[in-house]
Amino acid sequence: MIYISKIRNLKPKKERKAYPYNIEALRHLTELEFTNPITFIVGENGMGKSTLVEAIAIKAGFNPEGGSRNFNFETMNSHSALFEDVHITRTPWRNKDGYFLRAESFYNVASEVNRLYEGEPYRLERAYGHSLHECSHGESFMALLHNRFSGKGLYIFDEPESALSLSRQMNMMVRIKELLNQDSQFIIATHSPILLAYPDAEILHLDEKGIKNVEYEDTDQYRLTKFFLNNHERMLKELDLL
């Protein structure tokens, strides 16, 4: 299922000067179509992945620091103004569930969850399994995936792999499949060569020239990981570590 089919940047190109338009990929952004229920956004650090998914999430009605559309809190006003220029096109279908998950501010979301369910441990357990502060960062991510998400949802993730082991990333892929089979859409910014291997996913690559579709085996994440694993001693010598 696809709930967001397109985004367009309405800001005239001649006015794209201040941040975040000092990022080339975003300065060139005019229109993106989402034709696949799962889309990955990749690129080197500083290419605007997080800024882009943040803008999409805010425009879709999510709190800038993360959470569902019901979350309305602010720990630090650090999001860019890109969302003010972006227009999203929705399909006729409406998602019943949704969540914006970003690694860098997930602690703040977990604290807000505790606040919202204060004095109601049974409701907290039913919704999230347990307090998200009562386990590791990675396990709290997994608790969210397996307990809170219910399908028919729009799920926007920013580097969810940051706290996950390789086995947990594989577990995450299985859960993503379950939710896709329940009419969900995912938009995920990631560096993970594991997550990017999800079958038939669309992958959008950001660089200085703009944004383009790429195949999995053409991503830097795949090529560099494969090269390193197959030539790790050579690479360590070139890095002057051996």
SELOKE-468942 format. One line per field, with one value per residue (C-alpha): residue number from 1; y, x, z. Coordinates in Angstrom, 3 decimals, always signed. Layout:
BEGIN
k c(NUM,...)
py c(Y,...)
px c(X,...)
pz c(Z,...)
# end
This chain:
BEGIN
k c(1,2,3,4,5,6,7,8,9,10,11,12,13,14,15,16,17,18,19,20,21,22,23,24,25,26,27,28,29,30,31,32,33,34,35,36,37,38,39,40,41,42,43,44,45,46,47,48,49,50,51,52,53,54,55,56,57,58,59,60,61,62,63,64,65,66,67,68,69,70,71,72,73,74,75,76,77,78,79,80,81,82,83,84,85,86,87,88,89,90,91,92,93,94,95,96,97,98,99,100,101,102,103,104,105,106,107,108,109,110,111,112,113,114,115,116,117,118,119,120,121,122,123,124,125,126,127,128,129,130,131,132,133,134,135,136,137,138,139,140,141,142,143,144,145,146,147,148,149,150,151,152,153,154,155,156,157,158,159,160,161,162,163,164,165,166,167,168,169,170,171,172,173,174,175,176,177,178,179,180,181,182,183,184,185,186,187,188,189,190,191,192,193,194,195,196,197,198,199,200,201,202,203,204,205,206,207,208,209,210,211,212,213,214,215,216,217,218,219,220,221,222,223,224,225,226,227,228,229,230,231,232,233,234,235,236,237,238,239,240,241,242)
py c(+0.000,+3.518,+6.465,+9.125,+8.942,+12.080,+15.019,+18.304,+21.183,+24.383,+26.813,+28.563,+27.433,+30.975,+31.315,+28.108,+29.622,+29.242,+25.969,+23.292,+24.292,+24.400,+20.608,+19.948,+17.021,+19.128,+22.193,+20.090,+18.490,+19.187,+16.083,+12.539,+9.758,+6.825,+3.886,+1.136,+0.385,+0.355,+3.043,+3.398,+6.702,+6.409,+8.598,+9.694,+11.628,+15.210,+14.484,+15.342,+11.941,+12.771,+16.278,+14.878,+12.183,+14.676,+17.092,+14.331,+13.197,+16.699,+17.424,+14.121,+15.373,+13.749,+15.406,+16.546,+14.512,+11.384,+9.433,+9.106,+11.955,+12.250,+13.264,+16.976,+17.733,+19.627,+18.983,+20.987,+22.899,+21.530,+20.586,+22.386,+24.561,+22.197,+20.966,+24.470,+24.152,+20.557,+19.492,+15.847,+14.100,+11.457,+8.599,+8.095,+5.603,+6.756,+5.084,+4.072,+3.836,+5.766,+6.551,+8.627,+6.832,+8.671,+7.261,+10.536,+11.588,+8.235,+8.707,+11.770,+9.771,+7.015,+9.637,+11.077,+7.591,+7.166,+10.552,+9.806,+6.466,+7.580,+5.722,+3.380,+0.476,-1.891,+0.479,+1.012,-2.737,-3.271,-0.546,-0.950,-4.197,-2.300,+0.993,+1.783,+2.975,-0.447,-2.056,-1.235,+1.243,-1.565,-3.635,-0.608,-0.237,-3.874,-3.515,-0.613,-2.611,-5.710,-4.176,-0.673,-0.971,-2.492,-2.307,-0.117,+2.355,+5.001,+4.388,+6.808,+5.786,+7.664,+5.309,+2.681,+0.338,+2.574,+0.627,-2.793,-5.775,-7.574,-10.284,-7.641,-5.920,-9.220,-9.552,-6.045,-7.063,-9.912,-7.516,-5.049,-7.826,-8.581,-4.916,-4.568,-7.549,-5.555,-2.654,-0.448,+1.926,+2.482,+5.365,+4.662,+6.586,+4.115,+3.172,-0.525,-2.956,-5.514,-3.504,-2.352,-5.984,-6.109,-7.708,-5.401,-2.265,+1.100,+2.768,+6.516,+7.758,+11.334,+12.971,+16.297,+15.789,+15.217,+12.170,+9.051,+5.463,+2.825,-0.956,-2.648,-3.935,-0.453,+1.168,+2.183,+0.267,-2.994,-2.473,-1.201,-3.782,-6.620,-5.329,-4.933,-8.393,-10.033,-8.013,-7.071,-7.633,-5.579,-2.782,-2.773,-2.461,+0.419,+2.109,+1.580,-0.579,-3.615)
px c(+0.000,+1.190,-0.104,+2.371,+2.881,+4.872,+6.686,+7.400,+9.644,+7.664,+10.490,+11.764,+15.275,+16.635,+15.623,+17.338,+20.379,+20.298,+20.388,+19.333,+19.891,+23.634,+23.212,+23.412,+20.973,+18.287,+19.032,+18.327,+15.209,+12.120,+9.953,+10.157,+7.676,+7.113,+5.957,+6.965,+5.593,+9.190,+11.677,+15.221,+17.090,+20.884,+23.928,+27.126,+27.038,+25.964,+24.009,+20.649,+19.054,+17.902,+16.847,+14.709,+12.925,+12.444,+10.696,+8.466,+7.573,+6.733,+4.644,+2.811,+1.862,+4.470,+6.334,+9.836,+11.556,+9.569,+6.576,+3.047,+0.866,-0.498,+2.910,+3.332,+6.481,+9.695,+13.045,+15.102,+14.039,+16.665,+14.734,+15.325,+12.808,+12.673,+9.231,+7.877,+8.775,+7.654,+4.220,+3.209,+0.665,-1.406,-3.241,-6.988,-6.197,-5.628,-3.240,-4.723,-1.339,+1.888,+5.177,+8.290,+11.294,+14.598,+17.598,+19.074,+16.006,+14.483,+15.435,+13.181,+10.332,+10.751,+10.555,+7.393,+5.855,+6.490,+4.924,+1.823,+1.242,+2.249,+0.157,-1.240,+1.255,-1.267,-1.946,+1.797,+2.414,-0.417,+0.881,+4.656,+5.319,+7.063,+8.739,+11.159,+13.668,+13.750,+15.857,+18.745,+18.400,+18.264,+15.753,+13.502,+13.516,+12.489,+9.784,+8.376,+8.399,+6.781,+4.313,+3.346,+3.072,-0.230,-0.239,-2.103,+0.568,+2.891,+6.269,+9.151,+12.525,+15.810,+18.792,+16.951,+19.938,+22.120,+21.330,+20.742,+23.047,+23.150,+20.796,+18.360,+18.466,+17.458,+14.671,+13.596,+13.347,+11.012,+8.814,+8.835,+7.556,+4.735,+3.712,+3.967,+1.641,-0.722,-0.934,+1.864,+4.327,+7.929,+10.290,+13.686,+16.972,+19.758,+23.430,+22.758,+23.721,+21.559,+18.324,+18.992,+18.889,+15.132,+13.754,+12.395,+12.691,+13.171,+16.486,+17.023,+20.610,+21.481,+24.714,+26.011,+24.204,+20.776,+18.637,+18.443,+17.234,+19.915,+20.048,+21.121,+24.435,+25.291,+25.027,+28.186,+26.902,+26.897,+30.056,+32.266,+31.044,+31.579,+35.019,+36.100,+34.932,+36.601,+39.817,+39.927,+43.673,+44.519,+42.221,+43.660,+47.151,+46.056,+44.607,+47.984,+46.406,+48.592)
pz c(+0.000,-0.769,+1.258,+0.124,-3.627,-4.335,-2.802,-4.554,-3.600,-4.168,-3.406,-6.563,-7.436,-7.445,-3.781,-2.649,-0.983,+2.805,+4.769,+3.925,+0.302,+0.788,+0.489,-3.238,-3.353,-1.688,-3.799,-6.889,-5.409,-7.476,-7.286,-5.935,-6.629,-4.296,-6.388,-3.986,-0.496,+0.808,-0.170,+1.142,+1.027,+0.972,+0.538,+2.201,+5.466,+4.883,+1.710,+3.310,+3.985,+7.501,+6.511,+3.702,+5.722,+8.555,+6.183,+4.812,+8.335,+9.584,+6.490,+7.071,+10.537,+12.760,+15.603,+14.458,+17.197,+16.429,+17.618,+16.319,+15.084,+18.619,+19.992,+20.547,+22.520,+21.929,+23.567,+21.075,+17.977,+15.613,+12.469,+9.202,+7.370,+4.379,+5.418,+4.804,+1.111,+0.598,-0.599,-0.269,-2.470,-0.737,-2.394,-1.809,+0.962,+4.522,+6.924,+10.273,+12.011,+11.649,+13.336,+12.785,+14.254,+14.340,+16.131,+17.389,+19.373,+20.290,+23.959,+24.022,+22.464,+25.070,+27.823,+26.295,+26.122,+29.864,+30.542,+28.486,+30.208,+33.702,+36.276,+33.602,+33.420,+31.834,+28.928,+28.514,+28.422,+25.940,+23.611,+23.882,+25.771,+28.589,+29.332,+26.505,+29.124,+30.805,+28.091,+25.786,+22.957,+20.409,+22.345,+22.768,+18.955,+18.610,+21.274,+19.288,+16.054,+17.498,+19.949,+18.882,+15.096,+13.996,+10.198,+7.693,+8.682,+7.306,+8.946,+8.414,+9.861,+10.126,+10.507,+12.588,+12.365,+14.539,+17.709,+16.154,+15.811,+12.468,+13.734,+14.999,+11.609,+10.017,+12.566,+11.659,+7.996,+8.926,+10.896,+7.997,+5.721,+8.162,+8.225,+4.437,+4.162,+6.390,+3.920,+5.257,+3.623,+4.739,+3.931,+5.507,+5.524,+6.203,+5.874,+6.444,+3.652,+5.474,+5.360,+1.800,+0.669,+1.254,-1.942,-4.648,-2.525,-4.201,-3.348,-3.797,-3.720,-2.749,-3.923,-5.220,-8.533,-7.010,-6.295,-8.453,-8.321,-7.857,-7.673,-4.451,-5.811,-7.081,-3.656,-1.821,+1.201,-0.736,-2.795,+0.028,+2.537,+0.068,-0.912,+2.708,+3.745,+0.756,+1.132,+4.789,+5.301,+2.222,+3.373,+6.881,+5.394,+3.186,+6.258,+7.953,+10.649,+10.017)
# end
